[in-house]
Amino acid sequence: MKRKKLVRPYKFDRIKFWMDPTKSGAPEKRIKRCRPEFYLNLDNVSKLVVSTLARYITKKDTILEIGCGTGRNLVALKAAGYKKLCGIELSPKTVEVGRAHFPEYQKIQLLIGPAEKMIEEVGEFDVIFTSGLLMHIPPEHEWLFERISQKARKLIMVNEGESPRALSEHAWNRNYQEIFEKLGWTQVEMETGEKYPPLPETTIKRVFVRNEAFIDKYPNPSLVIYSDPEETHESDTPIMENQELDIKEPENMEPENEPDIQPVEPLLMDEMRRDRVITVEAYLTRAVSQI
């Protein structure tokens, strides 16, 4: 008589799951839209990111994406002329998949690790944005929202699921307008995601600013809804006054003993120690257990 193979019940582990969903033990239904390859061709989402930021910032502003994944959004911003880009991503595998698909991703500086850890490693940025990241932050790490608020100088954009359905094991329903307005920011734009397939209506883009000059332009900022994704807004005068930033450039960016790796742009951090600069290439030589 054959013994039945003992199957341990699946228990969701956030870090293990997003490091590599296919090796997390999660059911196929859960990982179907979480594989890195799924995110490579979501061009509509990147168009949403680029067109929105273009209405508020200049090409000289520093930009951080938390949860940059395969790099699709950052590469689109780079192609649009933004040069001071940086990303935070948990999964080395996701970065590898992105770099194989987007060669320009190799030239964008990244920090590898959980958002709640890496946010403490960076200085301030003019712009911080997320797309499908905050909705996966569990309640015990909600302090991350305040840290984002403290690190952003001018603008925060979130493009997150706000479904009223019951909580799942890997996503939490929140109202990000309430969260960031309590932290001193003002919402100046919101838009639902159904115009940017495959985003559903329950994915909501929200733009927040702290510069009081914006408020004069929007008498009812919380009611401003942008409804025409095809419309472009170009102006010779930036909406926000540009500030020249004193960005320190770490020396010797190439990892030691890796002469074949091309150097990347200096990390856009205000106060980043040399020993804390982490390139993707250097990280991929370390054990995953160090995250």
N, C-alpha and C positions, 0 to 999 in steps of 0.2 A: 504493500500500500504506500503510495507516494505521499509524502508530507507536503502540505501546502506551504509555499514560500511566505514567510512572514513579511508583510509590508507595513512599514512604519507609517503612521498617519502623517500627512503633510502639515508642516507648521511653517507659516510665513516668516521669513527672515529678510528684512528690508535690504540690508547691505548685500547679503549673499544673492538675493534675487536680482538686484540691479547690476551687480558685478557681471553676472552672466545668467539671464533667465533660463536658458536651456539646461543649465547644470544645477538649478536651484531646487529641483524636485517638484516644482509647481506643475499643476495640470496644464495641458495644452491650451485650454480655454483662457487661462490666465496669461500665458506668455505670448499668445498669438500676435498681439499688437505691441509687445514690449521688446521684441528682438531688435537689435541695432539696425538691421537691414530695413526694417519697416519705416524708419525715420529718414532714410536717405533722400527720398523723392517727394517729400512734402513741401514742394515749392510754393504752394499757396500760403503756407504758414510763414515762410521766409519773406514773401512779398508783403505780408501783413506787418512783420517786424520792421522791415526796411522803410516802407511807406509811412508807417506811424512815426518812427523816430525822425525821419526827414522833416517832419513838420515842427519839430521842437529843438533840435540840436544842430550843432555845426560839425564839420569834418574834423575839427581840432579837439573835440570832446573825447574824453577817455570813456570806454565802454566795457563793462563786465557782464558776461552772461553766466549765470549760475545754473548748472545743469546743461552744459553746451552739447553734450552727447556726441553725435557724429560730426558736429561742426557746421552743419548746413546753414544755420542763421549767421554765424560769424563769417563764414566764407561769402555769403551774400552781402553782408555789410562791407566786407573788404572790397568786393567787386564794385560796390556803390561809392567807394572812395574814402571810407573810414579806415584809418590806419592804426589808431591807438586802441587795440582790441585785446581782450584777455578772457579766458574762460576757466570755469571750474567744472570738473567732471569726475564722477566717482569711478567709472569703469574703464580700465585700460583697454579691454577688448573693444568697447564701443569706439574709443578713440582710434584704435587700429583700423576698424572697419571704415570709419570716416576718412581717415588719411588715405586709405587705398582708393576711395571714391573721389575725394576732393584733394588734389595735390596742394592747393593753396593752404589747406588746413595745417600743413606741416610748418608754415611760417607764422602761425599764431601761437602766442605763449599760453600755456595751460598750467593749471595746478591740478594734480590728481588726488582725489580723496573725497570723503563725505562733505557736503556743503557746510554742515554745522562745525566741522573742524577747519576747513580751508578758509571760511569767512574770517577767522581770526588771524590768518596769515597775510591778508591783503590790507593795503591802505585804502584811501578814499578814491572813488571814481565819480565822474560827472553823471554817468548813467549806469544804473544796474537794472537788468531785466531778466525775467524767467519765462519759460514756456513749458508748461506741464511739469514743473518741478515742485512748487510749493504744495500742490494738492497731495503730494506723496510724502510730505514731512509729517511725522506722527506728532500727536499733542505734546509729548515730552520735549520736543525740540522747537516748539512754537516761538521760543525766544529768538530764533533765527530772524523772524520778521523785524524785530526791533534792531538787530545788528545790521540788517540791510538798510533800514531807515537811517542808521547812524553813519553808514559807509557811503551812501549816495549823496552827492552834492546838489544836484539839480533835478534829476528826474528818475522815477521808478516806473517801469512798465511790467505788468504781470499779465500773462495769457494763460489762465488756469481754469480747470473745471470747477463749476459751482453748482453741480447737480443737486436737486433737492432729495434725490433718492437716499435710501439708507446707506450708512457708512459701509465701505468694503474693508477688507483686510489690508489693502495697500493704498487707499485713497480716502481723504477726509474732506467733507464739505465745509467750506468757509465762505464768508462774505469779505472779500479783500478790500472793498471800499471802507467798510467799518474798521477793519484792522489798521489800515495805513492812515486813515483820517484821525484815528485816536492817537497815532504816533506823530501827528503834526503836519501831515501832508494833505494836499487838496486834489481831489479827483477832477481832471479837466476833460477827460474823454473816456467813453466806454463803447464797446461794440461786441455784439454776439458773433459767434464763430461760423454760423452756417454758410456765410458767403465765401468761406475759405475751406472747401472740402479737402480732407475728410473731417474737419472740425465740426462738432455738433453745436446746436444752439446753446447748450449748457456750458460751453467753453466761452469765457468772457474775458475780453481784453480790457484792461483798465490802465489809464495813464495818470500818474500823480506828479505834482510839482511842489517845490517848496519856495520857489522864487515868487515874491509878492507881486512882481511886475506882471505875472501871468493873470493874476486875479482880476485886474482891471479889464483884461480882454474877455473874460468870461464872467459876466455878472451872476450867472447861476451855474457854477462849474460842475456841480454834480449832475446836471441835467444835459450837459453837452454830449450828444451822440453823433458819432461820425458814421454816415450811412452809405457813402459812395466809394467803394474800394478802387474804382478806376480814376477818380479825381486826383490830380496832383496839385501840390501846393509848393510853389517856388517863389523865393523872395531873395533879393540881394541883401536884405537886412535880417540877420538872425533874430529869432524871437527872444533869445536870451543873450545877455551880454557875455561875450566870450572872455574867459579868464586864462591868462597864460599860466601854465602849470610848471612847477619846478619838479620834474620827474628825474629821479636818480636812476642812472643806467648801470646795472651790475656789470662788473668786468668779467672777461673770460667766460662767456655764456656756454661755450662748448664743453660738454662733460669730459672729464679727463679720461684718457685711454680709449676714446671713441673718435678717432680722427676722421672717419667716413661720414659722420653726422654733420649735416649743414647747420650753421648757427641760425637761431631764430631771433626775432625782434626782442629788444629789451622788455622785460616784464614791467607792466605799467603799475608799479606800486610806489607809494610815497616813501615808506620806511621799510623796505624789504632787505633783510640781511642776506649777504652773499650765500650763506650756507642754507638758506631757506628757499632759494630759487630752485624750483623743481621742473625740469623739462620732461616731456613725455618719454623721450629716449632713455633718460636716466632712470625714470621710475620703472620702466618696463624691465629693467635688469634686477629689480628688487622683488622680494617675496610679497605676494598679495597680502599675506598675513600682517604686514606692517601698516596697512591702512587703518 
